């Protein structure tokens, strides 16, 4: 068993630091949207679709215009940011 470093950050502290370092949501920014199974029907089978922020409610809740692989684009409202993968949530794309 390894000794525990009492100065090491907890998982919650690491998540909070990641949020603080994240970009601020703003209208026009591109994010990734995790669609529900129903939203995927007829639009491709991707785990994430690119989306444009169309309204910012708070640092973690936005409205999106989602660009699907196939089929028409669609809008979703009041979508929450996620730290862990979840359907009907958004996240920042990885840095290139």
TORVOKE-663052 format. One line per field, with one value per residue: residue number from 1; x, y, z of N, C-alpha, C, O in turn. Coordinates in Angstrom, 1 decimal, padded with zeros to 4 digits. Each point is the difference from the previous one (the first is absolute). Layout:
<dodrens>
resi = [NUM;...]
n_u = [X;...]
n_v = [Y;...]
n_w = [Z;...]
ca_u = [X;...]
ca_v = [Y;...]
ca_w = [Z;...]
c_u = [X;...]
c_v = [Y;...]
c_w = [Z;...]
o_u = [X;...]
o_v = [Y;...]
o_w = [Z;...]
</dodrens>
This chain:
<dodrens>
resi = [1;2;3;4;5;6;7;8;9;10;11;12;13;14;15;16;17;18;19;20;21;22;23;24;25;26;27;28;29;30;31;32;33;34;35;36;37;38;39;40;41;42;43;44;45;46;47;48;49;50;51;52;53;54;55;56;57;58;59;60;61;62;63;64;65;66;67;68;69;70;71;72;73;74;75;76;77;78;79;80;81;82;83;84;85;86;87;88;89;90;91;92;93;94;95;96]
n_u = [000.8;-001.4;002.1;-001.2;-000.3;000.9;002.1;000.1;000.4;-001.5;-001.0;-000.7;001.4;000.2;-001.6;000.3;001.5;-000.7;-001.2;001.1;000.6;-001.8;000.0;000.4;-001.6;000.1;-001.2;-001.1;-000.3;002.1;-002.0;000.6;-000.9;-000.5;000.2;-002.0;-000.7;-001.2;001.3;000.4;-001.8;001.0;000.9;-000.7;001.9;-000.1;002.2;001.3;-001.3;000.7;001.1;-002.0;001.8;-001.9;000.6;000.3;000.0;001.4;000.9;-001.9;-000.5;-000.2;000.0;-001.3;001.9;-001.8;002.3;-002.0;000.2;-001.7;-000.6;-002.2;000.4;001.4;-002.1;001.7;-001.6;000.7;001.5;-000.4;001.0;001.5;-000.6;-002.2;001.3;-000.6;-001.6;-000.1;001.8;000.6;001.0;001.5;-000.1;000.2;001.3;-000.2]
n_v = [-001.2;000.9;000.7;000.2;000.6;000.2;-000.3;-002.2;000.8;001.3;-002.0;-000.1;-000.8;-002.3;-001.2;-000.1;-001.4;-002.1;-000.4;-000.5;-002.2;-000.7;-001.0;002.1;-000.9;-000.8;001.9;-001.9;000.1;-000.4;-001.0;-000.9;-000.7;000.0;-000.7;001.0;-001.5;000.9;000.8;-001.8;-000.3;-001.7;-000.6;-002.1;-000.9;001.9;-000.3;000.5;001.5;000.2;001.3;000.7;001.0;-000.9;-001.6;002.1;-002.2;-001.6;000.3;-000.1;002.2;-001.8;001.9;-001.7;000.7;-001.5;-000.3;-000.3;-002.1;-000.7;000.2;000.0;002.1;-000.1;000.5;001.0;-000.9;002.1;000.9;-002.0;001.6;-000.7;-001.0;-000.3;-001.6;001.6;-001.6;000.4;-000.6;001.6;000.2;000.3;001.4;-002.1;000.1;001.7]
n_w = [000.0;-001.5;000.2;001.9;-002.1;002.0;-000.7;000.2;-002.1;001.1;000.3;002.1;001.5;000.0;001.1;002.2;000.7;000.1;001.8;001.9;-000.1;001.0;-002.1;-000.8;001.4;-002.1;000.2;-000.7;002.2;-000.6;-000.4;002.0;-001.9;002.2;-002.2;-000.2;001.5;001.7;001.6;001.3;001.3;-001.1;002.0;-000.3;-000.6;-001.0;000.4;-001.7;001.1;-002.1;001.4;-000.8;000.9;000.9;001.5;000.7;000.6;-000.8;002.0;001.1;-000.2;-001.3;-001.2;-000.6;-001.1;000.1;000.3;-000.8;001.0;001.3;-002.1;000.4;-000.8;001.7;000.5;001.0;001.2;000.5;-001.4;000.9;001.2;-001.5;002.0;000.4;-000.9;-001.5;000.4;-002.2;-001.2;001.5;-002.0;001.7;-001.7;-000.9;001.8;-001.4]
ca_u = [-000.8;000.8;-000.4;-000.8;000.6;-001.1;000.0;-000.5;-001.4;-001.1;-000.6;-000.9;000.9;000.5;-001.1;-000.3;001.1;-000.3;-001.0;000.5;000.9;-000.8;-000.5;-001.3;-000.9;-000.4;-000.7;000.8;001.0;-000.3;000.1;-000.5;-001.3;-000.3;-001.4;-000.8;-000.2;-001.1;000.6;000.9;-000.7;000.0;001.0;001.4;000.2;001.2;-000.2;000.0;-000.2;000.4;-001.1;000.3;-000.7;-000.9;-000.4;000.7;-000.8;000.9;001.3;-000.2;-001.3;-000.1;-000.8;000.9;-000.5;000.8;000.2;000.1;000.7;-000.9;-001.3;000.0;000.5;-001.1;000.3;-000.3;000.0;000.4;000.9;001.0;001.3;000.3;001.4;000.0;-000.9;-001.5;-000.8;-000.6;000.9;001.1;001.3;000.9;000.8;001.4;000.9;000.8]
ca_v = [001.2;001.3;001.1;001.1;001.3;000.9;001.3;-000.3;000.5;-001.1;000.0;001.1;001.2;000.0;000.4;001.4;000.6;-000.1;001.0;001.4;000.2;-000.2;001.3;000.5;-000.2;001.3;-000.3;-000.2;-001.0;-001.4;-001.0;-001.4;-000.4;-001.4;-000.2;-001.2;-001.0;000.5;001.1;-000.6;-000.7;000.7;001.1;-000.5;-000.7;000.6;000.2;001.5;000.9;001.4;000.9;001.5;000.5;001.0;000.8;-000.4;000.2;000.1;-000.6;-001.4;-000.2;000.7;-000.5;-000.4;-000.4;-001.2;-000.4;-001.5;-000.6;-000.1;000.6;001.5;000.5;000.2;000.8;-000.5;001.1;-000.3;-001.2;000.1;-000.4;-001.2;-000.4;-001.4;-000.2;-000.2;000.5;001.3;000.9;000.5;000.1;000.7;-000.9;-000.1;000.9;-000.6]
ca_w = [000.0;-000.1;001.0;-000.5;000.2;000.5;-000.8;-001.3;-000.1;-000.1;-001.3;-000.1;-000.1;-001.3;-000.9;000.1;-000.6;-001.4;-000.4;000.1;-001.1;-001.2;-000.6;000.4;-001.1;-000.6;-001.2;-001.2;000.2;-000.4;001.0;-000.4;000.7;000.1;-000.2;000.5;-001.1;-000.9;-000.8;-001.0;-001.1;-001.3;000.0;000.2;001.2;000.7;001.4;000.2;-001.2;000.2;000.3;000.2;001.1;-000.4;001.1;001.2;001.2;001.1;-000.4;-000.3;-000.7;-001.2;-001.1;-001.1;-001.4;-000.2;-001.4;000.0;-001.1;-001.1;000.3;000.3;001.2;001.0;001.2;001.3;001.0;001.4;000.0;001.1;-000.1;000.8;000.3;-000.3;-001.1;000.3;-001.1;000.0;000.7;-000.9;000.5;-000.9;-000.9;000.4;-000.7;-001.1]
c_u = [000.9;-000.4;-000.8;000.6;-001.1;-000.1;-000.6;-001.5;-000.9;-000.5;-000.9;000.8;000.6;-001.0;-000.2;001.1;-000.2;-001.0;000.5;000.9;-000.7;-000.3;-001.4;-001.0;-000.5;-000.7;001.0;001.2;-000.4;000.3;-000.4;-001.2;-000.2;-001.5;-000.6;-000.1;-001.1;000.5;000.9;-000.7;-000.1;001.0;001.4;000.1;001.1;-000.4;-000.2;-000.3;000.6;-001.3;000.5;-000.8;-000.9;-000.5;000.8;-000.9;000.9;001.3;-000.2;-001.3;-000.1;-001.1;000.9;-000.7;001.0;000.1;000.3;000.8;-000.8;-001.4;000.1;000.6;-001.2;000.4;-000.4;000.2;000.4;000.8;001.1;001.4;000.2;001.5;000.2;-000.9;-001.4;-000.7;-000.6;000.8;001.1;001.3;000.8;000.7;001.4;000.9;000.9;001.4]
c_v = [001.3;001.0;001.1;001.4;001.0;001.3;-000.2;000.4;-001.2;000.1;001.3;001.3;000.0;000.4;001.5;000.8;000.0;001.0;001.4;000.3;-000.1;001.4;000.4;-000.2;001.4;-000.4;-000.1;-001.0;-001.4;-000.9;-001.4;-000.3;-001.5;-000.3;-001.2;-001.0;000.4;001.0;-000.6;-000.6;000.9;001.1;-000.5;-000.6;000.5;000.1;001.4;000.7;001.3;000.9;001.4;000.5;001.2;000.9;-000.6;000.3;000.2;-000.7;-001.5;-000.4;000.9;-000.5;-000.2;-000.2;-001.1;-000.3;-001.5;-000.5;000.0;000.6;001.4;000.3;000.2;000.8;-000.8;001.1;-000.5;-001.3;000.3;-000.5;-001.3;-000.2;-001.5;-000.2;-000.2;000.5;001.3;000.9;000.5;000.1;000.8;-001.1;-000.1;001.0;-000.7;000.2]
c_w = [000.0;001.1;-000.7;000.3;000.4;-000.8;-001.4;-000.1;-000.1;-001.4;-000.2;-000.2;-001.4;-001.1;000.1;-000.6;-001.5;-000.5;000.0;-001.2;-001.4;-000.7;000.5;-001.1;-000.6;-001.3;-001.2;000.2;-000.4;001.2;-000.5;000.8;-000.1;-000.2;000.7;-001.2;-001.0;-000.9;-001.1;-001.2;-001.2;-000.2;000.1;001.4;000.9;001.5;000.4;-001.3;000.3;000.2;000.2;001.1;-000.5;001.1;001.3;001.2;001.2;-000.5;-000.4;-000.7;-001.2;-000.9;-001.2;-001.3;-000.4;-001.4;-000.1;-001.3;-001.3;000.5;000.4;001.4;001.0;001.2;001.2;001.0;001.4;000.1;001.0;-000.5;000.8;000.2;-000.3;-001.2;000.3;-001.3;000.3;000.9;-001.0;000.7;-001.0;-000.9;000.5;-000.7;-001.0;000.3]
o_u = [001.0;-001.2;000.3;000.4;-000.9;-001.0;-000.2;-000.8;000.3;000.2;000.0;-000.3;000.2;000.3;-000.3;-000.2;000.3;000.1;-000.3;000.1;000.6;-000.2;-000.7;000.4;-000.2;000.2;000.9;000.6;-001.2;001.1;-000.4;-000.1;000.2;-000.7;000.7;000.3;000.2;-000.4;000.2;000.5;-000.5;000.0;000.9;-000.8;000.5;-001.1;-000.7;000.5;-000.1;-001.0;001.1;-001.2;000.6;-000.5;000.1;-000.3;-000.3;000.1;000.9;-000.3;000.0;-000.4;001.0;-001.2;001.2;-001.0;001.0;000.2;000.4;-000.2;001.1;000.1;-001.1;001.2;-000.9;000.8;-000.2;-000.4;000.6;000.1;-000.6;000.8;001.1;-001.0;-000.3;000.4;-000.2;-000.5;000.1;000.1;-000.3;000.4;000.5;-000.3;000.4;000.9]
o_v = [000.0;000.0;000.3;000.2;000.2;000.7;001.0;-000.2;-001.1;000.9;000.5;000.9;001.1;000.7;000.7;001.0;000.9;000.5;000.8;001.2;000.3;001.0;-000.9;000.4;000.9;-001.0;000.9;-000.4;-000.4;000.1;-000.1;000.2;-000.6;000.3;-000.9;000.3;-000.2;000.1;000.6;-000.1;001.1;000.7;000.8;000.2;-000.7;000.2;000.4;-000.5;000.5;-000.3;000.2;-000.3;000.9;001.1;-001.2;001.2;000.8;-000.4;-000.5;-001.2;001.2;-001.2;000.7;-000.4;000.2;000.0;-000.4;000.8;000.3;000.1;000.6;-000.9;000.1;000.1;-000.7;000.9;-001.2;-000.9;001.0;-000.9;-000.2;000.4;-000.4;000.7;-000.9;000.9;000.4;000.7;-000.6;-000.1;000.2;-001.1;001.0;000.4;-001.1;-000.4]
o_w = [000.7;000.3;-001.2;001.1;-000.7;000.1;-000.7;000.9;-000.6;-000.8;-001.1;-000.8;-000.6;-000.9;-001.0;-000.7;-000.7;-001.0;-000.9;-000.4;-001.0;000.8;000.6;-001.2;000.8;-000.6;-000.1;-000.9;000.1;000.7;-001.2;001.2;-001.0;001.0;000.4;-001.1;-001.2;-001.2;-001.0;-001.1;000.0;-001.0;000.2;000.8;000.8;000.4;000.9;-001.1;001.1;-000.6;000.5;000.1;-000.7;-000.2;000.1;000.2;000.9;-001.2;-000.7;-000.2;000.1;000.2;-000.2;000.0;-000.2;-000.8;000.4;-000.9;-001.1;001.2;000.0;000.9;-000.5;000.2;000.1;-000.2;000.3;000.7;000.0;-000.7;001.0;-000.8;-000.4;-000.1;000.9;-000.7;001.2;000.9;-001.1;001.2;-001.2;000.5;000.7;-001.2;000.3;-000.8]
</dodrens>
